[in-house]
Amino acid sequence: MNRVAGTVYLLLGGNQGDVQQSLIQAQTIIAERIGPVTAVSSLYQTAAWGVSDQPDFLNQVLVVKTIYSPMDVLIKCLEIEKALGRERRERWRERLIDIDLLFYDQLVLQDDDLTIPHPRLHLRNFTLIPLLEIAPNFIHPVFEKTIETLYCESKDSLEVILLENDA
């Protein structure tokens, strides 16, 4: 059976343990289980969003080619989080790893388990800035605006700091 490839934009983040190592491990497993990673943003540090009394988060965006459906990608992301030690407790709290499905091509999907595009990505600079780095002209399929325009219109005041590459 031939499956059509799609392009998925994933946001990786975490604020517990060795976050950089967790993000590297997540990227490796994503490439193995979901599909080849075709673009990777820099790492960015941001204060926690939603619940502020916790450590800063590190975030980055990956672009991945996949043959899997959006629901299959979501299931695989949840399995990867669990394999890397994530335990889901409270919303917006500390976590070893978080993988959010931001976009799947230009698909618009609203389901009990999955909404694409991610319903809050346009409100969060920690998502917009890594997207801006690797896909500034990607057009949000609901708002019909580029990532660059969404960033320019963002009212999020949290500072997003580019981490220097150690390499």
C-alpha positions as CSV (number, residue, x, y, z in Angstrom):
1,M,0.0,0.0,0.0
2,N,1.4,3.4,-1.0
3,R,1.0,6.1,1.5
4,V,1.2,9.8,0.7
5,A,3.9,11.8,2.5
6,G,2.9,14.8,4.5
7,T,4.9,17.5,6.2
8,V,4.5,17.9,10.0
9,Y,5.7,20.8,12.2
10,L,6.4,19.7,15.7
11,L,7.3,21.8,18.8
12,L,9.6,20.1,21.3
13,G,10.1,21.5,24.7
14,G,11.0,20.7,28.3
15,N,12.1,22.2,31.6
16,Q,13.2,19.2,33.7
17,G,16.4,17.2,33.8
18,D,18.9,17.4,30.9
19,V,16.5,19.1,28.5
20,Q,19.0,19.5,25.7
21,Q,19.7,15.7,25.8
22,S,16.0,15.0,25.9
23,L,15.4,17.1,22.8
24,I,18.3,15.3,21.0
25,Q,16.9,11.9,22.0
26,A,13.4,13.0,20.9
27,Q,14.6,14.2,17.5
28,T,16.4,10.8,17.0
29,I,13.3,8.8,17.9
30,I,11.0,11.1,15.8
31,A,13.3,10.4,12.8
32,E,13.0,6.7,13.4
33,R,9.3,6.4,14.2
34,I,7.6,9.3,12.3
35,G,9.9,10.2,9.4
36,P,13.0,12.1,8.3
37,V,13.6,15.4,10.0
38,T,14.1,18.0,7.2
39,A,14.6,21.2,9.3
40,V,15.5,21.9,12.9
41,S,15.3,25.4,14.6
42,S,17.8,26.6,17.1
43,L,17.1,26.1,20.8
44,Y,15.2,28.9,22.6
45,Q,14.8,29.5,26.3
46,T,11.6,31.0,27.6
47,A,9.9,31.5,31.0
48,A,7.1,29.1,31.6
49,W,3.8,30.0,29.9
50,G,0.6,29.6,31.8
51,V,2.1,28.7,35.2
52,S,5.1,30.8,36.0
53,D,6.5,29.3,39.2
54,Q,8.7,26.7,37.5
55,P,12.0,26.5,35.6
56,D,12.4,28.1,32.2
57,F,11.6,25.9,29.1
58,L,13.8,25.1,26.2
59,N,12.0,24.8,22.9
60,Q,12.6,24.1,19.2
61,V,10.6,23.3,16.1
62,L,11.2,20.3,13.8
63,V,9.9,19.8,10.3
64,V,9.3,16.1,9.6
65,K,8.2,14.3,6.4
66,T,5.9,11.4,7.3
67,I,3.7,8.8,5.7
68,Y,1.5,8.6,8.8
69,S,-1.9,10.2,9.4
70,P,-2.2,13.1,11.8
71,M,-3.7,10.8,14.5
72,D,-0.9,8.3,14.0
73,V,1.6,11.1,14.4
74,L,-0.1,12.2,17.6
75,I,0.0,8.7,19.0
76,K,3.6,8.3,18.1
77,C,4.5,11.6,19.7
78,L,2.7,10.6,22.9
79,E,4.6,7.2,22.9
80,I,7.9,9.1,22.4
81,E,7.1,11.4,25.3
82,K,6.4,8.4,27.5
83,A,9.5,6.5,26.4
84,L,11.6,9.5,27.4
85,G,10.0,9.6,30.9
86,R,7.1,12.0,30.5
87,E,4.3,11.6,33.1
88,R,1.2,13.7,32.4
89,R,0.0,15.4,35.5
90,E,-1.0,19.0,35.6
91,R,-1.5,21.1,32.5
92,W,1.3,23.6,31.8
93,R,3.5,22.2,34.6
94,E,7.1,21.0,34.6
95,R,8.0,18.2,32.1
96,L,10.9,16.3,30.8
97,I,9.7,16.5,27.3
98,D,6.7,17.8,25.4
99,I,5.9,17.3,21.7
100,D,3.2,19.3,20.2
101,L,1.8,18.8,16.6
102,L,1.6,22.4,15.2
103,F,0.8,21.9,11.6
104,Y,0.2,18.9,9.2
105,D,0.6,20.4,5.7
106,Q,-2.4,22.8,5.3
107,L,-4.8,20.5,7.1
108,V,-7.5,21.9,9.3
109,L,-8.7,19.3,11.8
110,Q,-10.8,19.6,14.9
111,D,-11.4,16.4,16.8
112,D,-11.8,15.6,20.5
113,D,-8.2,14.3,20.6
114,L,-6.4,16.5,18.1
115,T,-6.8,20.0,16.7
116,I,-4.6,21.1,13.8
117,P,-3.3,23.7,13.5
118,H,-2.4,23.8,17.2
119,P,-5.1,26.1,18.6
120,R,-2.7,28.4,20.7
121,L,0.4,28.5,18.5
122,H,-0.3,32.1,17.3
123,L,-0.5,33.3,21.0
124,R,3.0,32.0,22.0
125,N,6.3,33.5,20.9
126,F,8.1,30.4,22.2
127,T,6.4,28.6,19.3
128,L,6.3,31.5,16.7
129,I,10.0,32.4,17.0
130,P,11.4,28.9,16.2
131,L,8.8,28.6,13.4
132,L,9.9,32.1,12.2
133,E,13.5,30.9,12.0
134,I,12.7,27.8,9.7
135,A,9.4,28.6,8.0
136,P,8.7,32.4,8.0
137,N,6.5,32.2,4.9
138,F,4.5,29.2,6.0
139,I,0.8,30.2,5.8
140,H,-1.4,29.4,8.7
141,P,-4.4,27.6,7.1
142,V,-7.0,29.1,9.4
143,F,-5.7,32.7,9.7
144,E,-4.3,32.7,6.2
145,K,-1.3,34.7,7.5
146,T,2.4,33.9,7.3
147,I,4.3,32.9,10.5
148,E,6.1,36.2,10.2
149,T,2.9,38.1,10.2
150,L,1.5,36.2,13.1
151,Y,4.7,36.9,15.1
152,C,4.5,40.6,14.2
153,E,0.9,40.6,15.5
154,S,1.7,38.6,18.6
155,K,0.8,40.2,22.0
156,D,2.9,37.6,23.9
157,S,5.3,39.6,26.1
158,L,7.5,36.6,27.3
159,E,11.1,37.0,26.3
160,V,12.4,34.2,24.0
161,I,16.1,33.9,24.2
162,L,18.2,32.2,21.4
163,L,20.7,29.8,23.0
164,E,24.2,29.9,21.6
165,N,25.2,26.8,19.8
166,D,28.0,25.0,21.7
167,A,29.3,23.3,18.5
